[in-house]
Amino acid sequence: MLYPELFKQLEAVRWDMEKDIPWDQFDASKLSDEQAQTIKMNAITEWAALPATEMFLRDNKDDSDFSAFMSIWFFEEQKHSLVLMEYLRRFRPELVPTEQELHEVRFEFEPAPALETLMLHFCGEIRLNHWYRRAAEWHTEPVIKHIYSTLSQDEARHGGAYLRYMKRAIGRFGAEAKLAFAKVGVLMASARRTAQALHPTNLHVNKALFPRDTIQSRLPNPEWLEHWLGPADPFRRRLGDQGGRAYSAQPLAADGSQLQDRAGTQPLPQGAGRAADCVGLSRLQTVVAVSASMRCRLTRTFTSRCGTLATIR
């Protein structure tokens, strides 16, 4: 079983909302209205771990190990929502989500193949790690910058845990698992074929509720996520092209030196490749499920990028 070991590893790096967040460093002059609204939307989006957990438990009734891991994942994802709401409660109380706004994102997801869902959420964790690291750069207020950096590390660890369950599935199911992972990986990495970057929060999951069957569609401002993930996202406005950069799925050396900028031919500097900004990781990890040698490369790259993952491999 993976759960007991994962529990120990994740428990050892768990952060305390009161002690580990520098609340006393808040600077109101560095928080814009747009940034505050974004914090609210992210708090509600994180709350959607609730229906996702219900889906995972329903669709993995034959896998008690993975279902037990959901207790960790659910706790930490809900904690993300709580810390963002606590930030708003302290500093922008008029924006704290209402109970009804939170409840809106709880709805039933249709049953889906467990292996495909695992890959979908693996890609989602990688993309969210990238997203939150960029959010920490985009924000100017010190406390929320710290919070987003903290959340990004959690998402990296979650991705590492999902990766271990994926490797376990390949050992058990072989080509069936590789095919499922590759199929979903190609979908999630096909940024140029879709209007916006894909994430579990903007995928349709219940045809009976269409078109209100995405997390995005149930937010107070459904256009927010589309704007955030689209070509005009705030990260690009503040950080330039680097803020929204994605990388192509080139073969990856252990130090990431073979990663290339999608828009050009120049290899990324050593270290930047290792960072494999998580959109790039999601592309690379599409290939990982199909190639055992690439799986080994990915594990080295993933753990070197996110030092907190060094023990989850």
C-alpha positions in Angstrom: 0.0 0.0 0.0 1.1 3.5 -0.8 -1.2 5.3 1.7 0.7 4.7 4.9 4.0 6.0 3.5 2.4 9.0 1.8 0.6 9.8 5.0 3.9 10.0 6.9 5.6 12.0 4.2 2.8 14.5 3.8 2.3 14.8 7.6 5.9 15.7 8.0 5.6 18.8 5.8 2.1 19.9 6.8 1.9 23.7 7.5 -0.1 25.4 10.2 -2.5 28.1 9.1 -1.9 30.3 12.2 1.8 29.7 12.7 3.2 29.4 9.2 1.4 32.2 7.4 2.9 35.7 8.1 -0.4 37.4 8.7 1.3 40.4 10.4 3.1 41.3 7.2 -0.1 42.4 5.3 0.2 45.5 3.3 -3.2 46.9 2.1 -1.6 49.2 -0.4 -0.3 46.3 -2.4 -3.7 44.5 -2.9 -5.8 45.6 -5.9 -9.5 44.9 -6.3 -8.7 42.5 -9.2 -6.3 40.6 -7.1 -8.8 40.3 -4.2 -11.5 39.1 -6.6 -9.1 36.5 -7.9 -8.5 35.2 -4.3 -12.2 34.8 -3.9 -12.6 32.8 -7.1 -9.7 30.6 -6.2 -11.2 29.9 -2.8 -14.4 28.7 -4.3 -12.6 26.7 -7.0 -10.6 24.9 -4.3 -13.8 24.0 -2.5 -14.7 21.9 -5.6 -12.4 19.2 -4.1 -15.5 18.1 -2.2 -17.4 16.8 -5.3 -14.2 15.5 -6.7 -13.6 13.5 -3.6 -17.1 12.1 -3.8 -16.4 11.1 -7.4 -13.1 9.4 -6.5 -14.5 7.4 -3.7 -17.5 6.3 -5.8 -15.4 5.3 -8.8 -12.6 3.6 -6.8 -14.6 1.3 -4.5 -12.3 -1.6 -5.4 -9.2 0.4 -4.4 -9.0 1.0 -0.6 -5.4 2.2 -0.8 -6.2 5.1 -3.2 -9.5 5.8 -1.4 -7.6 6.2 1.9 -5.2 8.6 0.2 -8.2 10.7 -0.7 -8.5 11.6 3.0 -5.2 13.4 2.8 -5.9 15.0 -0.6 -9.4 16.2 0.5 -8.1 17.6 3.8 -5.3 19.6 2.1 -7.4 20.9 -0.8 -10.1 22.1 1.6 -7.4 23.7 3.7 -6.4 25.7 0.6 -9.9 27.0 0.3 -10.0 27.8 4.0 -6.7 29.8 4.0 -7.8 31.9 1.1 -11.1 32.6 2.8 -9.2 33.4 6.0 -7.2 35.9 4.1 -10.3 37.5 2.8 -12.0 37.4 6.3 -9.1 39.3 7.8 -8.4 41.8 5.0 -11.4 42.0 2.6 -14.4 40.6 4.5 -16.9 41.8 1.9 -15.4 39.2 -0.5 -15.6 36.1 1.7 -17.6 33.5 -0.3 -21.1 32.7 1.1 -22.0 29.2 2.0 -24.3 29.1 -1.1 -21.5 30.2 -3.4 -19.4 27.3 -2.0 -22.3 24.9 -2.3 -22.9 25.8 -5.9 -19.7 24.0 -7.0 -20.9 20.7 -5.3 -22.7 18.6 -7.9 -22.5 15.1 -9.1 -19.8 14.1 -11.6 -20.8 11.3 -14.0 -18.9 8.0 -13.5 -15.8 7.8 -15.6 -12.9 5.2 -16.0 -10.8 5.4 -12.9 -7.5 5.4 -14.7 -8.4 8.2 -17.0 -9.6 10.3 -14.1 -6.4 9.6 -12.3 -4.4 11.0 -15.2 -6.8 13.9 -15.5 -6.2 15.0 -11.9 -2.5 14.3 -12.1 -2.3 16.8 -15.0 -4.5 19.2 -13.0 -2.2 19.1 -10.0 0.8 19.9 -12.2 -1.0 22.7 -13.9 -2.2 24.1 -10.6 1.3 24.0 -9.2 2.4 26.2 -12.2 -0.7 28.4 -11.8 0.0 29.1 -8.1 3.7 29.8 -8.6 2.7 32.3 -11.3 0.1 33.7 -8.9 2.7 34.3 -6.3 4.7 36.3 -8.8 1.7 38.2 -10.1 0.5 39.3 -6.7 2.2 42.1 -4.9 0.9 41.8 -1.4 3.4 39.8 0.8 0.9 37.6 2.7 -0.9 36.3 -0.3 2.3 35.8 -2.2 3.4 33.5 0.7 0.1 31.7 0.7 0.2 30.9 -3.0 3.8 29.7 -2.8 2.7 27.4 0.1 -0.2 26.1 -1.9 2.0 25.5 -5.0 4.2 23.2 -2.9 1.2 21.2 -1.7 0.0 20.8 -5.3 3.4 19.6 -6.3 3.3 16.9 -3.6 -0.2 15.9 -4.7 1.1 15.5 -8.2 3.9 13.3 -6.9 1.5 11.1 -5.0 -0.7 10.7 -8.1 2.4 9.8 -10.1 3.1 7.0 -7.7 -0.5 5.7 -8.1 0.0 5.9 -11.9 3.2 3.9 -11.7 1.4 1.3 -9.5 -1.4 1.1 -12.1 1.1 0.5 -14.9 2.6 -2.3 -12.9 -0.9 -3.8 -12.4 -2.6 -3.1 -15.7 0.2 -2.6 -18.2 -0.8 -1.4 -21.6 -4.4 -0.6 -20.5 -3.1 2.0 -18.0 -0.6 3.4 -20.5 -3.3 3.9 -23.1 -5.6 5.6 -20.6 -2.9 7.9 -19.4 -1.8 8.7 -22.9 -5.3 9.5 -24.1 -6.1 11.9 -21.3 -2.5 13.4 -21.4 -2.8 14.3 -25.0 -6.2 15.9 -24.3 -4.8 18.0 -21.4 -1.6 19.0 -23.2 -3.3 20.1 -26.5 -3.3 23.8 -25.6 -3.2 24.9 -29.2 -6.3 22.9 -30.0 -8.5 24.4 -27.3 -9.7 27.9 -26.6 -8.0 27.9 -23.2 -5.7 25.7 -21.1 -7.6 22.6 -19.8 -8.0 21.8 -16.2 -10.5 19.6 -14.3 -12.4 22.8 -13.3 -13.4 23.7 -16.9 -14.3 20.2 -18.2 -17.9 19.1 -18.7 -18.6 16.3 -16.3 -22.4 15.8 -16.3 -24.4 15.9 -19.5 -27.7 16.1 -17.7 -26.6 19.5 -16.2 -25.1 20.9 -19.4 -24.0 23.6 -19.8 -23.8 24.2 -16.0 -21.7 21.0 -15.6 -18.3 22.5 -15.0 -16.9 24.1 -11.9 -16.2 27.2 -13.9 -19.8 27.6 -14.9 -20.9 27.6 -11.3 -18.6 30.3 -10.1 -20.2 33.7 -9.2 -18.3 35.0 -12.3 -18.0 32.2 -14.8 -16.0 34.3 -17.2 -13.2 34.7 -14.6 -11.6 31.3 -15.2 -11.8 31.7 -18.9 -10.1 35.1 -18.7 -7.5 33.7 -16.3 -6.5 30.7 -18.5 -6.9 32.5 -21.8 -4.5 34.6 -23.8 -5.2 37.8 -22.0 -4.6 36.4 -18.5 -3.2 38.7 -15.8 0.0 36.7 -15.5 1.0 37.7 -19.0 0.0 41.3 -18.5 2.3 41.5 -15.4 5.0 39.0 -16.3 5.1 39.3 -20.1 5.1 36.1 -22.2 7.1 34.3 -19.6 4.1 34.4 -17.3 2.1 32.2 -19.6 4.8 30.3 -21.3 4.3 26.7 -22.2 6.9 24.2 -23.3 6.9 21.6 -26.0 7.3 17.9 -25.2 10.9 17.5 -26.2 12.9 14.5 -24.8 14.1 15.5 -21.3 17.5 15.0 -19.8 17.7 14.7 -16.0 18.6 18.4 -15.7 15.9 19.5 -18.2 18.4 20.9 -20.6 16.6 19.5 -23.7 13.4 21.4 -23.0 12.8 24.0 -25.7 10.7 27.1 -25.7 7.5 26.3 -27.8 7.8 29.6 -29.6 11.5 29.2 -30.5 14.4 27.0 -30.9 16.6 28.1 -28.0 17.0 25.5 -25.2 16.0 26.8 -21.9 18.8 27.7 -19.5 20.0 24.9 -17.2 17.7 25.1 -14.2 14.9 26.7 -16.0 14.4 23.4 -17.8 14.6 21.6 -14.6 11.8 23.9 -13.4 9.8 22.5 -16.3 7.1 25.0 -15.6 4.2 22.8 -15.0 2.4 23.3 -18.3 5.6 21.8 -19.7 5.5 19.0 -17.2 1.9 18.1 -18.1 3.1 17.8 -21.8 6.0 15.7 -20.9 4.1 13.5 -18.6 1.7 12.7 -21.4 4.6 10.8 -22.9 5.7 9.4 -19.5 2.7 7.0 -19.4 3.8 5.4 -22.6 7.5 5.1 -22.0 9.2 3.4 -19.1 12.5 5.2 -19.7 10.7 8.6 -19.9 8.9 7.7 -16.6 12.3 7.5 -14.9 13.3 10.9 -16.4 10.1 12.5 -15.3 10.5 11.3 -11.7 14.0 12.8 -11.5 12.9 16.0 -13.1 9.7 16.3 -11.0 11.5 15.8 -7.7 14.4 18.1 -8.6 11.9 20.9 -9.6 9.9 20.5 -6.4 12.3 19.8 -3.6 9.4 19.0 -1.3 8.8 16.0 -3.5 12.2 14.5 -3.0 10.8 11.8 -0.8 7.8 11.0 -2.9 9.1 9.1 -5.9 
